[in-house]
Amino acid sequence: MSQGPLMPKATAVWLIENTSLAFEQIADFCKLHPLEVKGIADGEVASGIKGLDPVSTGQLTREEIEKAQKNPNHRMKVAVSKVKLPEVKRSKGPRYTPLSRRQDRPNAILWLLRNHPELKDAQIMRLVGTTKSTIQQIRDRTHWNSAALQPMDPVTLGLCTQIDLDFEVQRAAKDRPVVEAAEGGQTLMPPELSVLPEHEEAEHDEPHRAGRDDKLDADSVFARLKPLRRGEEDDEDDL
């Protein structure tokens, strides 16, 4: 959908008074209904509104108006502004917190301190829009309302978005140093050693199996089989 003028009704008033454009052309340019444009022309709609010249504001050119006046089927388009507006940069200051949510900030700070202790004070300040002294008071339980505080998720409270929270948690995880295993402490076996392929496991167990086979001789094997054979013969005699 194409963009219309900034003040559509005021622009429509000016076009009706200063051009011979059809109501449909004015309605299409101003993004209004043709009946509404007709009401403006009859004085029933937008009475008292002063017309706004779209040419002086750079929203329409004279050539475009003349082309539309000659051709009733021509649809005018908003002129592209040649002035480049500077990009609005987001302020890096503390996050604004609505008045209705400010009483929930201590509960959100307590939740962050308990569930994400890796977060720095500056990160908590960005998330919930608080001060460093307030964070320290809640951490030390010296806050005036410490007894009544309950940990509550700042995302649920509407103090920050889940995307912002995840971003700060990931940043804190990257900044946290890797804890190395203490010397002499028990460590887990690497996965490549703890999980061996089947053929390597068979090769690993083969010497143990060979040792067990060497200890077994023919006499010991037959000695173990004799009671089993006797039991089978007794079962046949019973039948």
LINVEN-V947765 format. One record per helix or strand of 2 or more residues. SS is the DSSP state (h for helix, s for strand). FROM is the first residue (numbers start at 1). TO is the last residue. If there is no record, write none. Layout:
<<SS | FROM | TO> <SS | FROM | TO>>
This chain:
<<h | 8 | 18> <h | 23 | 30> <h | 34 | 42> <h | 62 | 70> <h | 99 | 115> <h | 121 | 128> <h | 132 | 140> <h | 146 | 148> <h | 154 | 157> <h | 162 | 175> <h | 191 | 194> <h | 198 | 215> <h | 218 | 238>>
